[in-house]
Amino acid sequence: MSTAAYGRLRSRKRRDRTLNIITFAVVILFAILAIFPIWWIFRTSLMTNAEIYKYPPSLIPANWLFSNYEKTLQVFKFWKYLWNTMVIIVPSCLAGTFTATLCGYAFARLRFRGKNLIWALCVGSMLLPAMVTLIPLYIGWTRGLGFSDSYWPLILPYFCGGGAFNIFLIRQFIMSIPRELDQAATIDGAGYFRILFNIIMPAIKPAMIVVALFIFITLWNDLLQQMIYINSSDKYTIALGLTNFRGQLKSDWSLTMAATCLSFAPGVIFYLIGQRYFVEGITLTGLKN
């Protein structure tokens, strides 16, 4: 290798190393900015109210008052709210993931009349703002079906495909699977459902987990619809319970932040469990073999 070529190689390696360091520093900075609000909530939950209002504020509590969580659990019905939330989320995630898989498989593999039109309407529905359909759906669920003060308006929609985006995600993932596998199974005498359950579903496991996580996050944070359809305090979910609890305490920020930490902790735990599949599903969706 000539001296000039060696010099260019060292210069490129130095430039790449510098760019990697800068990129890493930027990633660390954005990670700190993302985590800082969570840390602020957590440190506030471990302080006294006098320490919270002290200026300048401290990033670390002088005394880590975990007793605030004991006091919060005495007045904040966390376990009751968590159970009510799971009553909505568990059947919705299971039904939504399964029906989205059925619909995605039909759009990706089957041939039927009006398929392109139905698919266009399905994708087009993602452009429809949720607020447009909020009042008609409320009238239909409450006056039409009598589901006022009930969980059913929050659960039953996920028995019908799990949402247009979830169907789209599953369809794109299935389309990345070679059709030769379906053809080989058909030659062996397998029908549509056997192909779906024995070949397609094991291959799209990451995408199904992503769909389940999307449904989980949507329902966990869906304060608006829960506020509309749920009226009884004994049926409150985490979101409704936290909102009501915050209104009762007013200026007691230590207990309010402790309740907030308790409220988002289960969601963070579920996401951390499924994050590997989440990243894998998002990365592989739409890729062709």
C-alpha positions as CSV (number, residue, x, y, z in Angstrom):
1,M,0.0,0.0,0.0
2,S,1.4,3.4,-1.0
3,T,2.0,6.2,1.5
4,A,-0.8,8.3,0.0
5,A,-3.4,5.4,0.1
6,Y,-2.4,4.6,3.7
7,G,-2.8,8.3,4.6
8,R,-6.3,8.4,3.0
9,L,-7.3,5.2,4.9
10,R,-6.2,6.7,8.2
11,S,-8.0,9.9,7.4
12,R,-11.2,8.1,6.6
13,K,-10.9,6.0,9.8
14,R,-10.3,9.2,11.9
15,R,-13.3,10.8,10.2
16,D,-15.5,7.8,10.9
17,R,-14.4,7.7,14.5
18,T,-15.2,11.3,15.0
19,L,-18.7,11.0,13.4
20,N,-19.4,7.9,15.6
21,I,-18.4,9.9,18.7
22,I,-20.7,12.8,17.6
23,T,-23.6,10.5,16.8
24,F,-23.2,8.7,20.2
25,A,-23.1,12.0,22.0
26,V,-26.3,13.2,20.2
27,V,-28.1,9.9,21.0
28,I,-27.1,10.2,24.7
29,L,-28.3,13.8,24.7
30,F,-31.7,12.9,23.3
31,A,-31.9,9.9,25.7
32,I,-31.3,12.3,28.6
33,L,-34.0,14.7,27.4
34,A,-36.5,11.8,27.0
35,I,-35.7,10.3,30.4
36,F,-35.5,13.6,32.4
37,P,-39.3,14.2,32.7
38,I,-39.7,10.6,34.1
39,W,-36.9,11.2,36.5
40,W,-38.4,14.5,37.6
41,I,-41.7,12.8,38.3
42,F,-40.0,10.0,40.3
43,R,-37.8,12.4,42.4
44,T,-40.9,14.6,43.1
45,S,-42.7,11.5,44.4
46,L,-40.0,11.0,47.0
47,M,-39.9,14.5,48.4
48,T,-41.9,16.5,50.9
49,N,-44.1,19.3,49.5
50,A,-41.8,21.9,51.2
51,E,-38.8,20.4,49.3
52,I,-40.7,20.3,46.0
53,Y,-41.3,24.1,46.2
54,K,-37.7,24.9,47.3
55,Y,-35.7,27.1,44.9
56,P,-33.4,26.3,43.3
57,P,-34.8,22.8,42.9
58,S,-32.6,19.8,43.5
59,L,-32.3,16.9,41.1
60,I,-31.9,14.4,43.9
61,P,-34.2,14.2,47.0
62,A,-32.5,14.9,50.3
63,N,-34.4,12.1,51.9
64,W,-35.9,9.3,49.7
65,L,-39.4,9.1,51.1
66,F,-40.7,5.8,49.8
67,S,-43.3,6.2,52.5
68,N,-45.1,8.5,50.1
69,Y,-46.0,5.4,48.1
70,E,-47.5,3.7,51.2
71,K,-49.6,6.9,51.8
72,T,-50.7,7.0,48.2
73,L,-51.8,3.4,48.1
74,Q,-54.0,4.1,51.2
75,V,-56.1,6.7,49.3
76,F,-55.4,5.8,45.6
77,K,-57.2,2.5,44.7
78,F,-54.4,1.4,42.4
79,W,-55.0,-2.3,42.5
80,K,-58.7,-1.8,41.8
81,Y,-58.0,0.5,38.9
82,L,-55.4,-1.8,37.5
83,W,-57.8,-4.7,37.6
84,N,-60.5,-2.7,35.8
85,T,-57.9,-1.6,33.2
86,M,-56.8,-5.2,32.6
87,V,-60.5,-6.3,32.2
88,I,-60.5,-4.0,29.2
89,I,-57.0,-4.5,27.8
90,V,-56.6,-8.3,28.0
91,P,-59.7,-9.3,25.8
92,S,-59.0,-6.4,23.5
93,C,-55.4,-7.3,22.9
94,L,-56.2,-11.0,22.3
95,A,-59.2,-10.3,20.1
96,G,-57.6,-7.4,18.3
97,T,-54.4,-9.3,17.5
98,F,-56.3,-12.4,16.3
99,T,-58.8,-10.6,14.1
100,A,-56.1,-8.3,12.7
101,T,-54.2,-11.4,11.7
102,L,-57.2,-12.9,10.1
103,C,-57.9,-9.7,8.1
104,G,-54.3,-9.2,7.2
105,Y,-54.0,-12.8,6.0
106,A,-57.2,-12.3,3.8
107,F,-55.9,-9.2,2.2
108,A,-52.4,-10.6,1.7
109,R,-53.2,-14.1,0.4
110,L,-56.8,-14.6,-0.6
111,R,-58.6,-13.5,-3.7
112,F,-62.2,-12.4,-3.5
113,R,-64.5,-9.9,-5.2
114,G,-64.1,-6.3,-4.1
115,K,-60.8,-6.9,-2.3
116,N,-59.1,-3.8,-3.7
117,L,-62.1,-1.6,-2.9
118,I,-62.4,-2.9,0.7
119,W,-58.6,-2.6,1.2
120,A,-58.7,1.0,-0.1
121,L,-61.6,1.8,2.4
122,C,-59.7,0.2,5.2
123,V,-56.5,2.2,4.6
124,G,-58.5,5.3,3.9
125,S,-60.2,5.0,7.3
126,M,-56.9,5.7,8.9
127,L,-57.2,9.3,7.6
128,L,-60.5,9.8,9.3
129,P,-60.1,11.8,12.6
130,A,-61.3,9.9,15.6
131,M,-63.3,13.0,16.8
132,V,-65.5,12.8,13.7
133,T,-66.8,9.4,14.7
134,L,-66.9,10.0,18.4
135,I,-70.5,11.3,18.7
136,P,-72.1,8.8,16.2
137,L,-70.4,5.9,18.0
138,Y,-71.5,7.2,21.4
139,I,-75.1,7.4,20.3
140,G,-74.9,3.9,18.7
141,W,-73.3,2.3,21.8
142,T,-75.4,4.0,24.4
143,R,-78.9,4.6,22.9
144,G,-78.7,1.9,20.2
145,L,-77.2,-1.0,22.1
146,G,-77.7,0.2,25.7
147,F,-74.0,0.0,26.7
148,S,-73.9,3.0,28.9
149,D,-71.5,2.9,31.9
150,S,-70.0,-0.3,30.4
151,Y,-66.7,-1.6,29.2
152,W,-68.2,-3.1,26.1
153,P,-67.8,0.0,23.9
154,L,-64.1,-0.1,24.6
155,I,-63.7,-3.9,24.0
156,L,-66.0,-4.9,21.2
157,P,-64.4,-2.7,18.5
158,Y,-61.3,-4.8,18.8
159,F,-63.3,-7.9,17.8
160,C,-63.6,-6.4,14.3
161,G,-60.0,-6.3,13.0
162,G,-58.2,-4.4,15.8
163,G,-57.9,-1.2,13.7
164,A,-56.9,-0.4,10.2
165,F,-53.3,0.3,11.0
166,N,-53.0,-3.1,12.8
167,I,-54.4,-4.8,9.7
168,F,-52.1,-2.9,7.5
169,L,-49.1,-3.9,9.6
170,I,-50.0,-7.6,9.6
171,R,-50.7,-7.6,5.8
172,Q,-47.3,-6.0,5.0
173,F,-45.6,-8.6,7.2
174,I,-47.4,-11.5,5.6
175,M,-46.6,-10.2,2.1
176,S,-42.9,-10.5,3.0
177,I,-43.3,-14.3,3.4
178,P,-42.7,-16.3,0.2
179,R,-45.8,-17.6,-1.4
180,E,-44.0,-20.8,-2.2
181,L,-44.6,-21.9,1.4
182,D,-48.3,-21.6,0.9
183,Q,-48.1,-23.5,-2.4
184,A,-46.1,-26.3,-0.9
185,A,-48.6,-26.6,2.0
186,T,-51.5,-26.6,-0.5
187,I,-50.0,-29.4,-2.4
188,D,-49.8,-31.4,0.8
189,G,-53.5,-30.9,1.3
190,A,-53.5,-28.0,3.8
191,G,-56.4,-25.5,3.7
192,Y,-56.4,-21.8,4.4
193,F,-56.7,-22.0,8.1
194,R,-54.0,-24.7,8.5
195,I,-51.7,-22.6,6.4
196,L,-52.5,-19.6,8.6
197,F,-52.0,-21.3,12.0
198,N,-49.1,-23.6,11.1
199,I,-47.1,-21.5,8.7
200,I,-48.1,-17.8,8.7
201,M,-48.6,-17.2,12.4
202,P,-45.3,-18.7,13.6
203,A,-43.5,-16.5,11.0
204,I,-45.3,-13.3,11.9
205,K,-45.0,-13.6,15.7
206,P,-43.0,-10.3,16.0
207,A,-45.7,-8.4,14.1
208,M,-48.5,-9.9,16.2
209,I,-46.6,-8.9,19.4
210,V,-46.2,-5.4,17.9
211,V,-50.0,-5.2,17.3
212,A,-50.7,-6.4,20.8
213,L,-48.4,-3.7,22.2
214,F,-50.0,-1.0,20.1
215,I,-53.5,-2.0,21.3
216,F,-52.2,-2.1,24.9
217,I,-50.7,1.4,24.7
218,T,-53.8,2.8,23.0
219,L,-56.1,1.5,25.6
220,W,-53.8,2.3,28.5
221,N,-53.7,6.0,27.5
222,D,-57.2,6.3,26.2
223,L,-58.6,8.8,28.7
224,L,-61.2,10.4,26.4
225,Q,-63.3,7.3,25.5
226,Q,-63.0,5.9,29.0
227,M,-64.3,9.2,30.4
228,I,-67.2,9.1,28.0
229,Y,-68.4,5.5,28.5
230,I,-67.5,4.9,32.1
231,N,-69.4,6.8,34.8
232,S,-69.3,4.7,38.0
233,S,-66.3,5.3,40.2
234,D,-66.0,1.5,41.0
235,K,-65.4,1.0,37.2
236,Y,-62.7,3.6,36.9
237,T,-59.5,2.6,35.0
238,I,-56.0,3.7,35.8
239,A,-56.3,6.8,33.6
240,L,-59.7,7.8,35.1
241,G,-58.6,7.0,38.6
242,L,-55.4,9.1,38.3
243,T,-57.3,12.1,36.8
244,N,-59.9,11.9,39.7
245,F,-57.1,11.5,42.3
246,R,-55.2,14.5,41.0
247,G,-58.3,16.6,41.2
248,Q,-58.9,15.6,44.8
249,L,-55.3,16.3,46.1
250,K,-54.9,19.6,44.3
251,S,-51.6,20.9,45.6
252,D,-50.2,17.7,47.3
253,W,-47.7,17.0,44.5
254,S,-45.7,14.3,46.2
255,L,-48.7,11.9,46.5
256,T,-49.9,12.9,43.0
257,M,-46.5,12.1,41.5
258,A,-46.3,8.9,43.4
259,A,-49.7,7.9,42.0
260,T,-48.4,8.9,38.5
261,C,-45.4,6.6,38.9
262,L,-47.6,3.8,40.0
263,S,-49.9,4.4,37.0
264,F,-47.3,4.3,34.2
265,A,-45.0,1.6,35.8
266,P,-47.1,-1.4,34.5
267,G,-47.1,0.0,31.0
268,V,-43.3,0.5,31.0
269,I,-42.9,-3.1,32.3
270,F,-45.0,-4.6,29.6
271,Y,-43.2,-2.5,26.9
272,L,-39.8,-3.6,28.2
273,I,-40.9,-7.2,28.1
274,G,-41.9,-7.0,24.4
275,Q,-39.5,-4.3,23.1
276,R,-37.3,-6.8,21.3
277,Y,-40.2,-8.1,19.3
278,F,-41.5,-4.5,18.9
279,V,-38.2,-3.3,17.3
280,E,-37.9,-6.5,15.2
281,G,-41.5,-6.2,13.9
282,I,-41.1,-2.6,13.0
283,T,-37.8,-3.3,11.3
284,L,-38.9,-6.3,9.2
285,T,-42.4,-5.0,8.2
286,G,-42.6,-4.4,4.5
287,L,-39.3,-6.1,3.7
288,K,-39.3,-8.7,0.9
289,N,-37.2,-11.9,0.8
